[in-house]
């Protein structure tokens, strides 16, 4: 008990009182906040609890970005929250949360956490269970970075800042809360999150936060594969994906996520394809459009598949066998580092294996491509390739025109192609 009191006193004196940023001094417009998140906060307050919108949503709103989702923090326990809301369910074991469901939107609610002296950790220092509840001040010290520890009161429209998060946001600086070496041990994924947030806001990582990344990066090998995969997708959809990948490579973290990335980044044409593909992804994210994980990974791994394909084709001169062998080689390398779902692997292969078929414009081929469920993805893929000079632009334009034509015009276009091919064959025979 004495140790717990000492720990709480240390937290209090270390952080002092928070800063309050009133609505006239910040740029958050309440109209940009989810109505459902506001409704959740109002309902919790009416039931006698504190409630705030917290974390990434507040960070993004201050930066003028569109939040993907809205999280709420409160002093109500998960059981109390579930009792208040009809459509609510408690999720998680290590970190119990409540999801309140509003049609297509889910508001995630967490209870203020405390720094508990008896917290359960594994042999590497990773927190295994985090269900000890406390005050807002204690909760703020448990959050990862200063820019993510901002609390927004929907009633007064005031931001509560315990760790100079507003200052760091203005400076676009990523600083971890507490001692970096300990915080990375508690959750090694914070290493990747630091790089992702720095890339997302176009900023940099603070000295103390950065210096321990190299020393502790191997802690990521103890993280469950599913969680690492989720973080990889977040990296690729952060809105500044190429910069993030370059930072991942610079900090030598690619060996734990994308083992073929180093080879890809050594070739100008591969970098060009990645840039065009990831710029396209960034734009979709900016416009609030969905991004397919399968398509995204197909583009990331494609340059490596191409490199392997060219080696194979020199030996056997068979397009499809070379491509199949190349894809198997690259996927095998990837799976040694990070497990991918079977559906994602299947989708990637389908997109890749359809690529040569776009060059063979015959009626039967065209119809078989259209009937494939992944046709749209494969077609979008050739457009990216054409833009990066990895695919014949004239053929890509032909497909675009063909898809926008009526049946009669499609027949005429195919006839023209067949006549050209027949003339070419006749000329070769002569």
Phi, psi and omega in degrees: 000317181299318180298322180296318180296316179300318181296319180292322178295321179297318178299317183297311184286333179292321186262333182066204181274150180283165171268143177247121179251108185280164191301332179284350183248007174225167188257017180280123176260123185302336181294338180272001180264140179307129178299326180291323177295319177296319180298319178298314180298316180299317182295318179297318179296319180298335179265013173089015182247157172283152177202138182214146167280136192220159169083221189300327181297318180292318177304311183293320179297320178296325181278357181081018179262162179268116180296143177285325180205172182234128179250148180238141175242143185208166174267003175284142179284162178306320180294321179293321179296313181300325180291329183284320186255133182294311183262073182224145176218142179274131180235162173084150175247307180297323184217096186286128180231169174236131174258122174256124189259126175236091180052252183268354183248140176243126175259122181266128182243129176243151176268141178311128179265158176238163174272099186268136183293332183257025183300138185275125181230157176274185185295342181263358180096002181286132181290126182263332176216139186219064184237039175255124190260149183210215183262174177297320179300311179297320179300321181296327180284342180273348179284160191284303186238155183301324183287347179256008184250032181261134181247131182246122178272112184290340180281311183264352183059038181251141174262132178252123189232111181269340192230030179059035180295323178297317178300315180293326177296318179297323180275353184054050183242133178262112178238130179283151178271124181091197182276120187305316183300322180285317183295325177291324177295319180300321179207096183300339179298341176300334177299312180289323180295323178300315180292319181297314182293322178298318179291319182300317184264003180066037183242207182222167181262133179300155186304307183294327179289325183280321191295337181270352181297312180298319183291328190244011184299330181293345176299336180295338180291347179266359182275139177305140184303320182298322181288322177296320178298315178302319181291324177299316179295322177296323177298315184284348178240028183281350181098352177212058194296316183296316178301320180295317178296320178296323177290322176300315179293316181301324180268011175058037178261351182297332181295342180261353184231306185227087187297337182268001185297322182300315178296320180299317185282002177268349183245131183301316182294327178290318178297320180298316178296316179299317181299312181296317181294315183283332172298321177297318178296315179302320181292321177297318178298316180299324181274003178075021180270157180285156178230127180281126178298321180298312181296318181299312180289329176298321179287322181295319184272345184303314179304323178291322177297318179298316180299315180291322180300316181297323177296315181294319184294329177298330183274312189249350177057023179245117186301309188288318178296321179295319181290318179298313180297318180297316181296320179296319180297313183290320179295321178298317177298318181295317184290339176291338183254313185218123181290136175244146178296144181303323180296320179294317179299315180298316180296318179299313180299318180300314179299315181294314185290340177280343185303310180296333183292335179292338181279339183260086188272082174243159185303311181295319179297315182299315181294320180294324177296316182298329183280348180284130181302337182261016182303311183300318179295317180294323177294314177301326180294317180291331177295319177295318180296318180296321180295331180261012180064028177259358180212147182301117183296325180296320179292319178298318178294323178300315180295321179298316179293318182298319181293333181267006184261161174278175186301318182295317180293326177297317179298317180298318180296320179291324177297317179300316179298316181295321178296318179298318180293320180296318178298319181295317180295320180295319179297321180293324179291322180292000000 
